[in-house]
Amino acid sequence: MDNARIDLAILRGEEKILAIEFENSYKWIKQRILYNAIKAHRAGFKHLWVVYPFKSKPLKNSWVKGYLKELGVEVEVVSPENIGDMAKEFLTLL
């Protein structure tokens, strides 16, 4: 509705299963994750993965967690090395 786009969307028919956003910068990452969650929420997704190649844990002890909870979007920060296995596991749980 606001012309924002999601990098990758996993759908089952019309059902919105998982939004995935790819980030390759650590600058302003907390704000970027919040923005990505807002985009996912507006698009109708309840699950968002942010693929983030750095070792730091951007949501650890972050003020963003409260906002994510209010939105009702479950957000996970995922390393590129683990995304394949996590996707397989996530999809088998559905």
VOGU-3710 file (C-alpha; in Angstrom, 3 decimals, decimal comma):
1> mdnaridlai> 0,000/0,000/0,000  2,952/2,363/0,510  5,049/0,990/-2,389  7,605/-0,506/0,011  8,876/-3,879/-1,115  9,962/-7,008/0,665  13,172/-8,621/-0,608  11,804/-12,175/-0,557  8,326/-13,408/0,299  7,370/-17,027/0,879
11> lrgeekilai> 3,723/-17,655/0,121  1,406/-20,628/0,087  -1,283/-19,616/-2,353  -2,598/-16,355/-0,929  -1,273/-17,124/2,568  1,696/-14,976/3,560  4,122/-17,301/5,325  7,475/-15,517/5,723  9,058/-12,209/4,740  12,838/-12,153/4,349
21> efensykwik> 14,963/-9,019/4,199  18,673/-8,953/3,363  20,891/-6,430/5,146  24,568/-5,981/4,376  25,407/-3,027/6,580  25,583/-2,693/10,339  24,910/1,061/10,186  21,518/1,929/11,699  20,666/-1,797/11,817  18,188/-1,516/14,708
31> qrilynaika> 16,212/1,121/12,827  16,409/-0,896/9,614  15,077/-3,988/11,358  12,191/-1,948/12,764  11,431/-0,537/9,301  11,569/-4,036/7,799  9,147/-5,267/10,461  6,749/-2,421/9,710  6,886/-3,291/6,000  6,230/-6,958/6,770
41> hragfkhlwv> 3,349/-6,066/9,091  1,730/-3,767/6,523  2,057/-6,477/3,884  0,317/-8,986/6,163  3,253/-11,125/7,337  3,586/-12,359/10,917  7,120/-13,713/10,491  10,184/-11,789/9,342  13,741/-12,963/8,974  16,529/-10,443/8,574
51> vypfkskplk> 19,562/-12,004/6,931  22,537/-10,264/8,529  26,150/-11,322/7,831  27,786/-9,767/10,907  28,575/-11,473/14,227  26,920/-8,854/16,430  23,414/-9,499/17,761  21,561/-6,307/16,810  18,419/-7,076/18,810  20,156/-8,145/22,011
61> nswvkgylke> 19,039/-5,732/24,749  17,539/-3,438/22,116  14,761/-0,902/22,470  13,405/-2,237/19,158  12,165/-5,458/20,798  9,251/-3,655/22,453  8,089/-2,167/19,179  8,338/-5,522/17,416  6,183/-7,086/20,112  3,573/-4,331/19,686
71> lgvevevvsp> 3,506/-4,929/15,932  2,933/-8,635/16,403  5,689/-9,574/13,968  8,087/-12,310/15,029  11,553/-11,234/13,906  14,638/-13,392/13,715  18,102/-12,242/12,715  19,610/-15,032/10,642  23,144/-15,542/9,374  23,490/-16,295/5,654
81> enigdmakef> 25,180/-19,608/6,487  22,142/-20,861/8,421  19,259/-19,660/6,290  18,889/-22,822/4,192  18,613/-25,167/7,164  16,372/-22,758/9,066  14,041/-22,392/6,084  13,693/-26,152/5,737  12,925/-26,504/9,441  10,499/-23,563/9,440
91> ltll> 8,566/-24,874/6,443  8,249/-28,372/7,890  6,583/-26,888/10,998  3,775/-25,363/8,934
//
